[in-house]
Amino acid sequence: MFTGIVQGKVEVVEVRELDKFRTHVVQMPDALRQGLAIGASVAHNGVCLTVTDISGDRVSFDLMRETLRLTNLGAIAPGQCINVERAARFGDEIGGHAMSGHVISMAEVVAIEEAPNNRRLWFALPASLGRFVFEKGYIGVDGISLTIGDVRRSADGEAVEFSVNLIPETLNRTTLGERLPGDQVNIEIDPQTQAIVETVERVLASQKS
């Protein structure tokens, strides 16, 4: 389990490509490697990955075809940075919200609104996920636990956009400060919201049948 509180950005220093499979090698500082062992879970842009090798400060992770299909990790090149979070431990403070590291989709950055001390980003979601998105609800964006600001829905329900408001700490600590319109980010829907919505849908469907 993860909390969505990103611990920092790390650089991808090597990518090894195979058929529908790749290995990321990242350079992790001492503070993030403390107690890290092969088999441990680390979130990369919100995607739960398993440590496969540790060589000094270089840590390797394997990505399968489903991860490459659903997330933005398949487009990462050496020299780029990703958000990382170590798996939560029992007794840790949950500063964000409970996240599984299972990215469900990507969303496109469609607009950026600048203000003196913060920034608002707007994202376009696949219409199928719009029913899980509510103002002031939780959402995971590239592994960051964020509160949804506004939600815009088209009249036909085919387009859903939502915004998040970012403070300077989030902009400095994560890659969201570098995002531009057209970029793709990983999305994890709040699991509690998803469970409630799907339960209500099943109940309503059973009452109609």
N, C-alpha and C positions, 0 to 999 in steps of 0.2 A: 504494500500500500504506500501511496505517496500523499503529500499534503498540498502540493501546488505552490510551495514556497521554494522557488528556485534558489539554489545555493551559489550559483555563479555561471559564467560562460567559460567554455573550454574550446580549444582549437582542435579541429580535425586535422591531423598531420599526415594521414595516409588513408587511402581507400583502395581496397583490393577487390576487383570485380570478377565474378564468375557468372555463369548462366543463371539469371533470376536469383542472384544471391550476391551479397557483398559483405565485406568486413570493414568496419570503421575502426581506425586507431586514433585515439584522442590523447592529448597531453593533459594529464590531471595533476594539479598542484598537491603538495604534501597534505594539506588540510583535508582535501577530498579523498585522499587515498588511505587515510587512517583506518585500519581494520578491514580494508577492502580485500576480498578474496575471490578467486575464480568461482563462478556460480552465483555471485551476488547480483542483485538487481539494481540498475541505475536507469533513471529516466532521461532520455535524450529528446528534447523538444516535446516532452510529455509521453514518449513511447517507452514502455518498459522493456529494457534490453538486459541480457545476461553477460556478465564479464566472462570472456573466454581465454584471456591471457593478460598477464601483467609483467612488463619488462621495464623496470625503473619507473619513470613517470609516464610511460606509454601503456595505455590500457586498451584492449581490443574487445570488440563486440560484433556479433554476427547479425545480419538482417536477412530475413527470408522474403520470399516473393510477396506474401500478403502485406508485410510491413512496407515494402517498396511500392506496392500498389496504392495503399491507403494513406500514406504519410508523405511529408516533404523530405524525409531523410534520403530518399533515393536521388535527390537533386543536389545533395551536399557535396562540395568539392574540397580538396585539401586547402587549408588556409582560412576556411570559413569557421565560424563559431556556432555552437549549439548551447542551449540551456540544459543544465544538468541538476538532478536532485537524487541524492542517495535515498534508498528505501527507508521509510519511517520505522522506528523501533518502538516497542511497547514502552509507554510512559513519556514519549516525546510530546511536546506541545504541538497541537494541531492549529497552526496559525491561519491556514487557508481553508480547504474543505477536503474531505476524503476523496482521493482519486486512485483509479486502478492502474493507470498507465496504458489503457487500451483505447487508442485513438479510433474514433468512429468515422471520421471524415476529415477533409480539408476545407478551409474557407478562404476566400480571396479578400485581400485588403482592397477596399473600394474607395476610401477617402480618409484623409488625415486632417484634423482640425487642430491648429496650434493655439495655445494660450500662454500667457507669461510663465506660469508655473506648473503647467500640466499639458497633456496632449490627449485628444480623443481620436480613437481609431474606429472606423466602420468596416464591418466584414459582411460579405454576402455568403449565406449558407445554402446548401441544397434544400429545396422545399420540403423534402421528407423529414427534415430535422426541425422544422419551424415549430412544431407542436411542443417541443421540449424547451423552448426559449421564452423566458418571461422577464419583464423588467424587474430588476433587483434580485434576480436569481443568480446562481453560480454557473460558471462555465470554465473549462480548461482551455487555454489558448497557448499552444507551444509549451505546454507543461506548467503554465502559470495559472494559479487560482485567481479568477477575476470575477467581479460583480458586473452583471449586465446593466448598462445604462438605459438606453432607449432601444425599442424594437420597432421596425417598420415592416409592414406586410402589404403586398400588393392586393388589389381588390379581388383578383382571381386566386390568390393564395399561392401563386407559382413562384413568387420572389419573397425572400425573407432576409432582412438585414438587421444587424444589431451593433451597438456601440459599446466600447469600454473606455473608461477614463483612467489615465495612467499618471501616477505621481513621479517626480524625478528619481526616486529610489528604484522604482520598477524599470524606468527607462535606462538607468545606468547599469543595473544588475543583470538585465536580460537582453535578448536580441530584439525585443519589440521596439527599442529605441532606434533600430536600424531598418525597420520595415518600411517599404514603399508601396504605393498603389500597384496592384498587379501581383504582389507576392502572395504565396500560399502559406497558410499556417495550419498546424494540426489542431483538431478540435476534439475534446472529450466532453460529452454531455454529463451534467451532474447525475450520478447514478440514482440518487433518491428521487430527483425530479422525474427521471425516465421511468422508474418503477411506479410512481404514483400515476403518471399520465397513462401508461399502458394498462394499469389495473382499472382505472376509470373507463378507458376505452373498451376493455373486455366486459365490464359490468353493463355498460350501455348497450353493447352489441348483443349481450345475452337477453336483455330486456326487450329488444326489438324482435328477437327470433321467436 
